[in-house]
Amino acid sequence: MTWLHKTLLAAAFATTTTMAATAEGGKRELIIYTYDAFAADWGPAPGVKAEFEKVCDCELTFVTADSSIGALRKVQLEGEATPADIVLGLDTNIAEVARATGLFAEHGADLSALSVPIEWNDEVFAPFDYSYLAFVYNTEKLETVPGSFEELAALPEDVKIIIQDPRSSTPGLGLVLWVKQAYGERAGEIWRALAPRVLTVTKSWSDAYGLFLKGEAELVLSYTTSPAYHRIAESDQRFAAAMFAEGHHLQVEVAAIVKSTDQPELARQFMAFMLTDAFQDIIPTTNWTYPAIETANGLPEGFDPPVAADKALIMDGADVEANRKAWIEEWRAALSQ
């Protein structure tokens, strides 16, 4: 069973699980809230846990939600009573939402080694990986590969796409921002043109990709790095990402320390560890994204180079927060017509 297929099974179980229920032998415990695929036994968490516990004299526990937005909502509901010490897996599009809660503290990590494609000096949110949104397809099943959203919308109506809900999924939100940044006032027009080709809107990336692998649709919203999984883990060369002339939305994933943590020193130690080779070398072949620093080992063979800088699209977090609800409503209204 592959990593991607296993992800589907994880989503079917309870949304709160831990890699270790309690700290053993009286050791300090660091609790990290994250999304299910990160903490699954095929994801980064097992390797991260093993490497960090070598240096921290602690027990590292991951508590999962079905998405990073779900993890944030869990902390918001729990407030200062949350047992979480760190939330890992938010992205730049929801960082301002998280910042506005007042629940997060400065990380204190040295960011000088970062190699993410944008300038980064945020004192609260520290990146751990990045990728670019793209529509992934099977090269043996899709005859005409679109090179833009307009070309995607012009495909025959029997060519279907699967996307994620921007209210529950960070890639789903990223797609709304991608279309808005690329087309501005024409975004609603693009969505109305795409609507007949949308087979379904799923709650999470896992659900969407699973349906795609079952052959339910010709294209799925995923990442430019997704084909690397198939090449490396499955020796399968059939999958590719459609490259769009408009550019591709950049998603940078981040972690932050919860202000109410009872382990502030340990939390800061983890944030520093997150930006070392020991953590970052785990990322490419478990989270299937680009690491946030250039490690000594570099990228594994099978990864495509990152999107060219002039084709990397990202919005200012404050603009996203100011307009997010209106843009999601524009998306919803267009798809419901």
Phi, psi and omega in degrees: 000130185280167176304315184292322178290322178296327178303323180296321180294323180298321182293338182279344180268181181304145185280354176239113178223164177228150175280340176208123188291317181219160175290140182261149173060026178073013179290156173297146180242132175248122184253124181243124172273134180206185179268160191299318183295328179293319186269357179294162186289349174258358181268190182292332192303315180302317179292319178298315179302312182298316183289319182289322181293343175292333188242352188253347187049054184210176173247123179261124183240130176253129176246128190249153167237172183283355177198166177291328175296321176297322178296318178296316180298324179297315178295320179298319180294322182280335179061216183292348178274359183300140174281352183293140174258329182218145168248126184236127177120359172293166175229179186298336183283337179243005180298322181291326174300314179295318181299320183294341179290339183072013186266359187240148185249169176293142186275332178072010183276152175280117184261009188294336182272358184301142175229030175290157190286001179232158177294136185224121176219025182291129183273352181252314184253125180247132181286150172233345173195176176202159171201186182232138177293146178198161172267120182265143182216164175266118186296340180272352184243339182254116184281316182248115182269120180290145178248012179192170175295324179294321176291325176298316180291338181271355178295156177306148185293345176278355171274118187249151176236154175240129180232174181247156182284124181293346179277344183230355188225131178293320174294327176298317176294319179301323178296317177301317180290323178301310180296319181296316182292324182284328189236352176056237183294345179273003185303315180299321178298316179297317180295321178295325178288326180283334189310316182295343182263355180278108179293313180198159175245117185262163180289326187221165175299318182304314180298315183296312184292326177297317177296321178299315180295334176280357178085018182287337181211161182278332181223151178222142175289119179211228186226155176298338180272351183301318179301334179299325177301311182297319180294315188275312186277331184242358185052040184245116185264008189284338190263143181212163177255131177287124182266126187258140180297331181291343188102182185227138182293127180274126175247119176251122179268143187226165172232157179211151178275134176284129187301328184274007181307142174265007177231058185298320181295316180293322178297317178294325177298319179294318181298322176291318179299325182302334182256033175244165178301325183301320177278311190293330178291342178283331191297310189302316186258019172232318176263349176056051177220174176276139177291157184277350174229160175274110182273168180297329182279340180069186181283141175295151174298135183118344175274135171285154175298154176302158177301143179303146186304323182282356177248005178269115183255131176210146180254151174297133183302324179294322177294320178299312183295323181291331188241357188306310184297319180293320181290323176293322178295322176300316177298311182298316181296320181294320182285337183271355181285000000 
